[in-house]
Amino acid sequence: MSSSMTVTPANLDLTADVVVVGGGPAGTWAALTAAESGADVLLLDKGYCGTSGPTASGGTGVWYVQPEPEQREKAMASREALGGFLQDRRWMARVLDQTYENMNRLEAQARYPFPVVGGRPYKRGLQGPEYMRRMRSWIRRAGVRILDHSPVTELLTDGAGAVAGVRGHRRQHGVDYRVRAGAVVLATGGCAFLSKALGCDVDTGDGALYAAEAGAEMSGMEFSTAYAIAPAFTSVTKTAYYGFATFFRHDGSPLPGAGSQGGRSVIARELLRTGTVLCQIDRATPEVQQQMRLGQPNFFLTFDRLGIDPFTDRFPVTLLLEGTVRGTGGIRIVADDCATTVPGLYAAGDAATRELVCGGFTGGGSHNSAWAMSSGTFAGRGAAAFATSLGAAARKRRLTGVGGAGIRPTGGGAGAGRAEALEVVRRQVHPYDKNYLRHGDRLRPALAELDEVWAALRSAAVAGGAGLPGLRQAAAMVAHARWMYASALARTESRGMARREEFPQLDPEQYHRLAVGGLDRLWTRPEPVTGRVPREPAVAS
């Protein structure tokens, strides 16, 4: 399969069999697999592939389990209750199989230097910077072309509504570009709403907006209440370390329940009440302390510079919003190859729903890391097969841009710009008492204001060139928040991460997933759960 390129002073025209949008683990595995399937692949990253995104910013655990029946059964059952029993056992098994294969390939083909523990390589974790550096090198050797600092701004479709390419802007060159493609994989990550959580500012939900504009659906968007504990003086999130911590009020008295399962809600309420929670990681043994420093050295950099010993000194902490980066919601996939409801469009990683393997609960690394590499593999293979099925006709299709807010205003009303949209997001999505400690009386007015700013964006917001990516990112965050809150209001129970203060019980009658979609008008729809028979507790865990 061949590629062509025409460069003019004003634009860049490209062709590819498969376009991968996003250069994190899901995107690089998708690009690698598509290239190994014989496709000509172009990867587009809004940052620099290999260094941008949350994985490249630190260490990450991986859901890597030996292929032994007892171990696999234990691994699949371990968090089903936490996830509200919304997982699919068949998908969990597929992801465990693919993750096992990919981690072994990392060692054999990418020469990843796994540490040796007990005489065997330890493959239940990865150092993100080294992992992503090797993935970039690997996909380049496989023939993947990479355009860094080149955010996509919209999808292109053909006359039948199939996705047939993308349009975007190259920041460092000051030119727009267009790519004609046989298939597109969206691996753009979730949405952390510019909360400053480490590595997450590139995660603004762009892919979900573009997918919805092409007609795709979301699922699990109510499972988006992820907030991570971080020192108040840094953006580094490593919530697992706080399992060894004791928490205190501003006056030094213990904060009961803050270190337990569900303790972040205790921390959130205390922060709302007094603005201060103190922490000391005082329950880590010297051996564990050493492992922590080896596993996540950047966690300790700021402590060391400030002369704080987190194991003996108390320090202030906060909660940083991670939204659908550490939640489980995203673009709904409808086939084993991670195809969406739109022909030619595939989703992988945090851009896609992780309900199939995580249900309604997940966190940093582990299941998310396994899902990123496995769904990327599935999507890359599926996209390559779809592009191949089109043959030469793929290069002859008439392309139409489907981007709305910021590109094609509807007119007829007062406009809003990027700054106004971001202010509404900051006011209605970041606060703990709206997005984390959810109650319908707070969700409804928040959604109403988000609806208003969305209507204003659609009416008159428009930008071109270098200004367009930022405006589109703001629109994507507003769209994400509206899907989240519409889904949260539709689930009148507490299940997984989706908790309602006025509905604290788990309701067996709401044992379903929730699809959500629409842009100007939102809708929700229950979807049946497949893959297992639930053993639900009477009360949310």
C-alpha positions as CSV (number, residue, x, y, z in Angstrom):
1,M,0.0,0.0,0.0
2,S,1.4,3.4,-0.9
3,S,1.1,7.0,0.4
4,S,1.3,10.4,-1.3
5,M,2.0,13.9,0.0
6,T,1.5,17.3,-1.5
7,V,2.8,20.4,0.3
8,T,1.9,23.9,-0.5
9,P,2.6,27.1,1.5
10,A,-1.0,27.1,2.8
11,N,-1.8,23.4,3.5
12,L,-0.6,19.9,3.7
13,D,-2.5,17.1,1.9
14,L,-1.8,13.5,2.9
15,T,-3.2,10.0,2.3
16,A,-3.0,6.9,4.5
17,D,-4.7,3.6,4.8
18,V,-5.1,4.1,8.6
19,V,-4.9,7.3,10.6
20,V,-4.3,7.0,14.3
21,V,-5.2,10.1,16.4
22,G,-3.2,10.1,19.6
23,G,0.3,9.0,20.5
24,G,-0.1,7.4,23.9
25,P,0.0,3.6,24.6
26,A,-3.4,2.9,22.9
27,G,-2.4,5.0,19.8
28,T,1.1,3.5,19.4
29,W,-0.2,-0.1,19.8
30,A,-2.9,0.7,17.2
31,A,-0.4,2.1,14.8
32,L,2.0,-0.8,15.3
33,T,-0.6,-3.4,14.7
34,A,-2.1,-1.7,11.7
35,A,1.4,-1.4,10.2
36,E,2.2,-5.0,10.9
37,S,-1.1,-5.9,9.1
38,G,0.2,-4.2,5.9
39,A,-1.4,-0.8,6.2
40,D,0.2,2.5,5.5
41,V,-0.2,4.3,8.8
42,L,0.0,7.9,9.9
43,L,-0.1,8.8,13.6
44,L,-1.1,12.3,14.6
45,D,-0.3,13.7,18.1
46,K,-1.3,17.0,19.6
47,G,1.9,16.8,21.6
48,Y,5.1,14.8,21.0
49,C,4.4,11.1,20.6
50,G,6.4,9.4,23.3
51,T,6.4,12.2,25.9
52,S,2.9,13.6,26.1
53,G,0.0,12.1,28.1
54,P,-0.3,10.6,31.6
55,T,1.4,7.3,30.9
56,A,4.6,9.1,29.7
57,S,4.7,11.1,32.9
58,G,5.3,8.3,35.4
59,G,5.1,4.7,36.4
60,T,2.0,2.6,35.7
61,G,0.8,-0.7,36.9
62,V,-0.4,-3.3,34.3
63,W,-3.2,-5.9,34.6
64,Y,-0.7,-8.7,33.6
65,V,-1.8,-12.2,34.8
66,Q,-0.2,-15.5,34.0
67,P,-2.4,-17.8,31.7
68,E,-3.4,-20.1,34.5
69,P,-7.1,-20.7,35.1
70,E,-7.1,-20.1,38.8
71,Q,-5.1,-16.8,38.5
72,R,-7.3,-15.6,35.7
73,E,-10.5,-16.4,37.6
74,K,-9.2,-14.5,40.6
75,A,-8.1,-11.6,38.5
76,M,-11.5,-11.2,36.8
77,A,-13.5,-11.6,40.0
78,S,-11.4,-9.3,42.1
79,R,-13.1,-6.0,41.3
80,E,-16.4,-7.1,39.9
81,A,-18.4,-5.9,42.9
82,L,-16.6,-2.5,42.9
83,G,-17.5,-2.1,39.2
84,G,-21.2,-2.8,39.8
85,F,-21.0,-6.1,37.9
86,L,-21.1,-4.3,34.6
87,Q,-18.0,-6.1,33.2
88,D,-18.1,-8.7,30.4
89,R,-16.1,-11.8,31.2
90,R,-15.4,-12.6,27.5
91,W,-13.9,-9.2,27.0
92,M,-11.9,-9.5,30.2
93,A,-10.4,-12.8,29.0
94,R,-9.6,-11.3,25.6
95,V,-7.8,-8.3,27.3
96,L,-5.9,-10.5,29.7
97,D,-4.7,-12.7,26.7
98,Q,-3.7,-9.7,24.6
99,T,-2.0,-7.9,27.4
100,Y,0.0,-11.0,28.3
101,E,1.1,-11.2,24.6
102,N,1.9,-7.5,24.3
103,M,4.0,-7.4,27.5
104,N,6.0,-10.3,26.4
105,R,6.5,-8.6,23.0
106,L,7.7,-5.5,24.8
107,E,10.5,-7.6,26.3
108,A,11.4,-9.6,23.3
109,Q,11.0,-7.1,20.5
110,A,11.2,-3.6,22.1
111,R,13.9,-4.8,24.6
112,Y,12.0,-3.2,27.5
113,P,14.2,-3.6,30.6
114,F,11.8,-5.3,33.1
115,P,13.3,-5.5,36.6
116,V,14.1,-9.0,37.8
117,V,12.2,-10.1,41.0
118,G,12.8,-13.5,42.4
119,G,14.8,-14.5,39.3
120,R,12.0,-13.6,36.8
121,P,11.1,-10.4,34.9
122,Y,8.5,-8.4,36.8
123,K,5.8,-7.5,34.2
124,R,3.1,-6.0,36.3
125,G,4.3,-2.5,35.9
126,L,6.0,-0.1,33.4
127,Q,8.1,3.0,33.7
128,G,6.0,5.3,31.5
129,P,8.9,7.5,30.0
130,E,10.9,4.4,29.0
131,Y,7.8,2.5,27.8
132,M,6.7,5.3,25.5
133,R,10.2,6.1,24.3
134,R,10.5,2.5,23.1
135,M,7.0,2.5,21.6
136,R,7.8,5.6,19.5
137,S,11.0,3.9,18.2
138,W,9.2,0.6,17.6
139,I,6.4,2.1,15.5
140,R,8.9,4.2,13.4
141,R,10.8,1.0,12.6
142,A,7.5,-0.5,11.5
143,G,7.1,2.3,9.0
144,V,4.6,4.4,10.8
145,R,4.7,8.1,9.9
146,I,4.4,10.5,12.8
147,L,3.2,14.1,12.8
148,D,3.9,15.7,16.2
149,H,2.3,18.9,17.5
150,S,-0.5,18.3,15.0
151,P,-3.9,18.3,16.7
152,V,-6.8,17.0,14.7
153,T,-9.8,19.4,14.6
154,E,-12.5,17.4,12.9
155,L,-13.3,14.1,11.1
156,L,-14.1,13.8,7.4
157,T,-16.8,11.5,6.1
158,D,-17.8,10.2,2.7
159,G,-21.2,10.3,1.1
160,A,-22.4,7.2,2.9
161,G,-21.4,8.6,6.3
162,A,-18.3,6.5,6.8
163,V,-15.3,8.2,8.3
164,A,-12.8,8.8,5.6
165,G,-10.2,11.1,7.0
166,V,-9.3,14.0,9.3
167,R,-8.5,17.6,9.2
168,G,-6.1,19.4,11.6
169,H,-3.4,22.0,12.3
170,R,0.4,21.8,12.6
171,R,1.3,24.1,15.4
172,Q,5.0,24.4,14.7
173,H,4.6,24.9,11.0
174,G,1.5,27.2,11.1
175,V,-0.3,25.2,8.4
176,D,-3.5,23.3,8.3
177,Y,-3.6,19.7,7.0
178,R,-6.0,17.2,5.6
179,V,-5.6,13.4,5.5
180,R,-7.6,11.1,3.3
181,A,-7.8,7.7,4.9
182,G,-9.4,4.3,4.7
183,A,-10.1,4.2,8.5
184,V,-9.5,6.2,11.6
185,V,-8.6,5.1,15.1
186,L,-9.4,7.6,17.9
187,A,-6.9,7.1,20.8
188,T,-7.1,10.6,22.1
189,G,-7.5,9.7,25.8
190,G,-10.2,10.7,28.2
191,C,-11.0,14.1,29.6
192,A,-9.5,15.6,32.7
193,F,-10.9,19.1,32.1
194,L,-7.5,20.9,32.3
195,S,-7.3,20.1,36.1
196,K,-3.5,20.1,36.0
197,A,-3.3,16.5,37.0
198,L,0.2,15.3,35.8
199,G,0.3,14.5,32.1
200,C,-3.5,15.1,31.6
201,D,-3.7,18.5,30.1
202,V,-3.6,17.0,26.6
203,D,-6.6,14.9,27.6
204,T,-9.5,17.3,26.8
205,G,-12.0,14.8,25.3
206,D,-11.4,15.8,21.7
207,G,-11.9,12.3,20.2
208,A,-15.3,11.9,21.9
209,L,-16.6,15.2,20.4
210,Y,-15.4,14.3,16.9
211,A,-16.9,10.8,17.2
212,A,-20.2,12.2,18.3
213,E,-20.2,14.7,15.4
214,A,-19.9,11.7,13.0
215,G,-22.8,9.9,14.8
216,A,-21.1,7.8,17.4
217,E,-22.4,7.1,20.9
218,M,-20.9,7.2,24.4
219,S,-21.3,4.7,27.2
220,G,-20.5,4.8,30.9
221,M,-20.2,8.5,31.1
222,E,-21.7,8.6,34.6
223,F,-18.6,6.8,35.8
224,S,-16.5,10.0,35.6
225,T,-16.1,11.0,39.3
226,A,-12.3,10.2,39.4
227,Y,-10.3,12.6,41.6
228,A,-6.8,11.7,42.6
229,I,-4.9,12.6,45.8
230,A,-2.0,14.9,45.2
231,P,0.3,17.1,47.4
232,A,-1.2,20.6,47.4
233,F,2.2,21.9,46.0
234,T,2.5,19.6,43.0
235,S,0.4,18.0,40.2
236,V,1.9,14.5,40.7
237,T,-0.9,11.9,41.4
238,K,0.0,8.5,42.8
239,T,-3.0,7.5,44.8
240,A,-1.8,4.0,45.5
241,Y,0.9,5.4,47.8
242,Y,-1.7,7.0,50.1
243,G,-2.8,3.5,51.1
244,F,0.1,3.7,53.5
245,A,-0.9,7.2,54.8
246,T,-2.6,8.7,57.8
247,F,-4.7,11.8,57.2
248,F,-5.3,14.8,59.6
249,R,-7.5,17.8,59.9
250,H,-6.0,21.3,59.8
251,D,-5.6,21.3,63.6
252,G,-3.6,18.1,63.5
253,S,-6.3,15.8,64.8
254,P,-6.9,12.5,62.9
255,L,-9.4,12.5,60.0
256,P,-11.3,9.3,60.5
257,G,-12.2,7.3,57.4
258,A,-9.9,9.2,55.0
259,G,-7.6,6.3,54.5
260,S,-10.3,3.7,53.9
261,Q,-12.1,2.5,50.8
262,G,-14.1,5.5,49.8
263,G,-11.9,7.8,51.8
264,R,-11.6,10.4,49.1
265,S,-15.2,11.5,49.8
266,V,-14.1,12.1,53.4
267,I,-11.1,14.2,52.1
268,A,-13.4,16.1,49.7
269,R,-15.9,17.0,52.5
270,E,-13.1,18.2,54.8
271,L,-11.5,20.3,52.0
272,L,-14.9,21.8,51.3
273,R,-15.4,22.5,55.0
274,T,-11.9,23.9,56.0
275,G,-9.8,23.9,52.9
276,T,-7.0,21.8,54.5
277,V,-6.2,18.1,54.8
278,L,-2.8,17.0,56.0
279,C,-1.1,13.7,55.2
280,Q,1.8,11.6,56.3
281,I,2.8,8.4,54.6
282,D,3.8,6.9,57.9
283,R,2.7,3.3,57.5
284,A,5.2,2.3,54.8
285,T,8.1,0.1,56.0
286,P,11.6,1.0,55.0
287,E,11.5,-1.7,52.4
288,V,8.2,-0.3,50.9
289,Q,9.7,3.2,51.0
290,Q,12.6,2.1,48.9
291,Q,10.2,0.4,46.4
292,M,8.2,3.6,46.2
293,R,11.2,5.7,45.4
294,L,12.3,3.2,42.7
295,G,8.8,2.8,41.2
296,Q,7.8,6.5,41.0
297,P,10.9,8.7,41.4
298,N,9.1,11.9,40.2
299,F,6.7,11.6,43.1
300,F,9.5,12.5,45.5
301,L,11.2,15.3,43.5
302,T,9.2,18.2,44.9
303,F,9.3,16.8,48.4
304,D,13.1,16.5,48.2
305,R,13.5,20.1,46.8
306,L,11.3,21.5,49.6
307,G,13.1,19.5,52.3
308,I,9.9,17.5,53.2
309,D,10.2,13.8,54.2
310,P,6.7,12.5,53.3
311,F,7.3,9.5,55.5
312,T,7.9,11.5,58.7
313,D,6.5,15.0,57.9
314,R,2.9,16.1,57.4
315,F,2.1,17.9,54.2
316,P,-1.1,19.3,52.7
317,V,-3.0,17.4,50.0
318,T,-5.7,18.2,47.5
319,L,-7.9,16.3,45.1
320,L,-7.3,16.7,41.3
321,L,-10.0,15.9,38.8
322,E,-9.2,13.1,36.4
323,G,-12.7,12.6,34.9
324,T,-12.8,10.0,32.2
325,V,-9.0,9.5,32.2
326,R,-9.4,7.5,35.4
327,G,-13.1,6.8,35.0
328,T,-14.5,4.2,32.7
329,G,-16.8,6.1,30.2
330,G,-16.0,6.8,26.6
331,I,-16.9,6.1,23.0
332,R,-19.2,3.1,22.8
333,I,-17.7,0.2,20.8
334,V,-19.8,-2.5,19.2
335,A,-17.5,-5.2,17.9
336,D,-14.4,-7.2,18.9
337,D,-12.2,-5.0,16.8
338,C,-13.3,-1.8,18.7
339,A,-15.4,-0.5,15.9
340,T,-17.9,2.2,16.8
341,T,-21.4,2.6,15.4
342,V,-19.9,4.7,12.6
343,P,-18.3,2.7,9.7
344,G,-14.5,3.3,9.4
345,L,-14.2,4.7,12.9
346,Y,-12.5,2.8,15.8
347,A,-11.8,3.8,19.4
348,A,-9.1,2.6,21.8
349,G,-7.7,3.4,25.2
350,D,-9.3,6.0,27.5
351,A,-11.2,7.5,24.5
352,A,-13.3,4.3,24.5
353,T,-15.5,3.0,27.2
354,R,-13.7,0.6,29.6
355,E,-16.9,-0.8,31.1
356,L,-16.3,-4.1,29.3
357,V,-13.3,-4.8,31.5
358,C,-13.7,-2.4,34.4
359,G,-17.5,-2.0,34.8
360,G,-18.2,1.2,36.7
361,F,-14.9,1.4,38.6
362,T,-11.2,1.7,37.8
363,G,-8.2,3.9,38.6
364,G,-4.8,4.7,37.4
365,G,-2.8,2.0,35.5
366,S,-3.7,-1.7,36.0
367,H,-6.9,-2.4,34.0
368,N,-6.6,0.9,32.1
369,S,-3.1,0.2,31.0
370,A,-4.0,-3.3,29.9
371,W,-7.1,-1.9,28.1
372,A,-4.9,0.7,26.3
373,M,-2.5,-1.8,24.8
374,S,-5.1,-4.5,24.1
375,S,-7.8,-2.2,22.6
376,G,-5.2,-0.4,20.6
377,T,-4.1,-3.8,19.2
378,F,-7.7,-4.8,18.4
379,A,-8.5,-1.4,16.9
380,G,-5.4,-1.2,14.7
381,R,-6.0,-4.6,13.3
382,G,-9.7,-3.8,12.6
383,A,-8.9,-0.5,11.0
384,A,-6.4,-2.0,8.7
385,A,-8.8,-4.7,7.6
386,F,-11.5,-2.1,7.0
387,A,-9.2,0.0,4.9
388,T,-8.0,-3.0,2.9
389,S,-11.7,-3.9,2.2
390,L,-12.2,-0.5,0.5
391,G,-9.4,-1.0,-2.0
392,A,-8.6,1.8,-4.4
393,A,-12.0,3.3,-3.9
394,A,-10.9,4.8,-0.6
395,R,-8.8,7.4,-2.4
396,K,-11.7,8.5,-4.6
397,R,-14.3,9.3,-2.0
398,R,-15.7,12.8,-1.7
399,L,-14.9,14.2,1.7
400,T,-17.1,16.3,3.9
401,G,-16.1,17.8,7.3
402,V,-18.5,17.1,10.1
403,G,-17.0,19.4,12.8
404,G,-19.6,21.7,14.4
405,A,-18.8,24.0,17.4
406,G,-16.0,26.4,16.5
407,I,-16.0,25.5,12.8
408,R,-19.5,25.8,11.4
409,P,-21.6,28.0,13.6
410,T,-25.4,27.7,13.4
411,G,-26.0,31.5,14.0
412,G,-29.1,32.9,15.5
413,G,-27.9,33.6,19.1
414,A,-25.3,35.1,21.4
415,G,-21.9,33.6,21.0
416,A,-19.4,32.3,23.5
417,G,-15.6,31.8,23.2
418,R,-13.0,29.5,24.6
419,A,-12.5,31.6,27.8
420,E,-16.1,31.6,28.7
421,A,-16.5,27.9,28.0
422,L,-13.5,27.1,30.2
423,E,-14.8,29.3,33.0
424,V,-18.2,27.4,33.0
425,V,-16.3,24.1,33.1
426,R,-14.2,25.3,36.0
427,R,-17.2,26.4,37.9
428,Q,-19.6,23.5,37.1
429,V,-17.3,20.5,36.7
430,H,-14.2,20.9,38.9
431,P,-15.9,21.4,42.3
432,Y,-16.1,18.4,44.6
433,D,-19.7,19.2,45.7
434,K,-20.9,19.0,42.1
435,N,-19.0,16.3,40.2
436,Y,-17.8,14.1,43.1
437,L,-20.4,14.4,45.9
438,R,-23.2,14.3,43.4
439,H,-26.8,15.2,44.1
440,G,-29.6,15.9,41.6
441,D,-30.3,19.3,43.1
442,R,-26.7,20.4,42.2
443,L,-26.4,18.4,38.9
444,R,-29.5,19.8,37.3
445,P,-28.5,23.5,37.5
446,A,-24.9,22.6,36.6
447,L,-26.1,20.8,33.4
448,A,-28.4,23.7,32.6
449,E,-25.5,26.2,32.6
450,L,-23.4,23.8,30.5
451,D,-26.3,23.5,28.0
452,E,-26.4,27.3,27.8
453,V,-22.7,27.7,27.0
454,W,-22.8,24.8,24.5
455,A,-25.7,26.5,22.7
456,A,-23.6,29.7,22.7
457,L,-20.6,27.9,21.3
458,R,-22.6,26.3,18.5
459,S,-24.3,29.6,17.7
460,A,-21.4,31.8,17.0
461,A,-18.0,30.5,18.1
462,V,-15.6,30.2,15.2
463,A,-11.8,30.2,14.8
464,G,-9.2,29.2,12.3
465,G,-5.6,28.3,12.1
466,A,-3.7,28.3,15.4
467,G,-6.8,29.3,17.3
468,L,-9.0,26.4,16.3
469,P,-7.5,23.6,18.3
470,G,-8.0,25.4,21.6
471,L,-11.6,26.3,20.8
472,R,-12.4,22.8,19.8
473,Q,-10.8,21.4,23.0
474,A,-13.1,23.8,25.0
475,A,-16.1,22.5,23.1
476,A,-15.1,18.9,23.7
477,M,-14.8,19.5,27.5
478,V,-18.3,21.1,27.6
479,A,-19.7,18.2,25.5
480,H,-18.0,15.7,27.9
481,A,-19.4,17.4,31.0
482,R,-23.0,17.4,29.5
483,W,-22.8,13.6,28.7
484,M,-21.5,13.0,32.2
485,Y,-24.2,14.9,34.0
486,A,-27.0,13.6,31.7
487,S,-25.9,10.0,32.5
488,A,-25.5,10.8,36.2
489,L,-29.0,12.1,36.4
490,A,-30.4,9.1,34.5
491,R,-28.7,6.6,37.0
492,T,-30.8,7.1,40.1
493,E,-28.7,4.7,42.3
494,S,-25.2,4.4,43.5
495,R,-23.1,1.9,41.4
496,G,-19.4,1.7,40.9
497,M,-18.0,5.3,40.8
498,A,-21.4,6.7,40.0
499,R,-22.8,7.7,43.4
500,R,-25.8,9.9,44.2
501,E,-26.1,11.3,47.7
502,E,-29.9,11.1,47.5
503,F,-29.8,7.5,46.1
504,P,-27.1,5.7,48.2
505,Q,-28.4,2.2,47.5
506,L,-27.6,-0.1,44.5
507,D,-30.8,-0.7,42.6
508,P,-31.0,-4.2,41.0
509,E,-33.6,-2.8,38.6
510,Q,-30.9,-0.5,37.1
511,Y,-28.5,-3.4,36.3
512,H,-27.6,-2.0,32.8
513,R,-25.1,0.1,31.1
514,L,-26.2,3.6,29.9
515,A,-25.5,4.8,26.4
516,V,-25.6,8.6,25.9
517,G,-25.3,10.8,22.9
518,G,-26.4,13.8,21.0
519,L,-24.9,17.3,20.8
520,D,-27.5,20.0,20.8
521,R,-30.1,17.6,22.3
522,L,-28.9,14.9,24.6
523,W,-30.4,11.4,25.1
524,T,-29.7,8.4,27.3
525,R,-30.6,4.8,26.7
526,P,-30.2,1.7,28.9
527,E,-28.1,-1.1,27.3
528,P,-28.2,-4.7,28.6
529,V,-25.1,-6.2,30.2
530,T,-23.7,-9.3,28.5
531,G,-21.0,-11.7,29.6
532,R,-21.9,-12.8,33.1
533,V,-24.7,-13.5,35.7
534,P,-24.6,-10.8,38.4
535,R,-24.1,-11.5,42.0
536,E,-25.1,-8.1,43.2
537,P,-25.0,-7.0,46.9
538,A,-28.0,-5.2,48.2
539,V,-26.1,-2.1,49.0
540,A,-23.4,-0.3,46.9
541,S,-19.9,-1.4,48.0
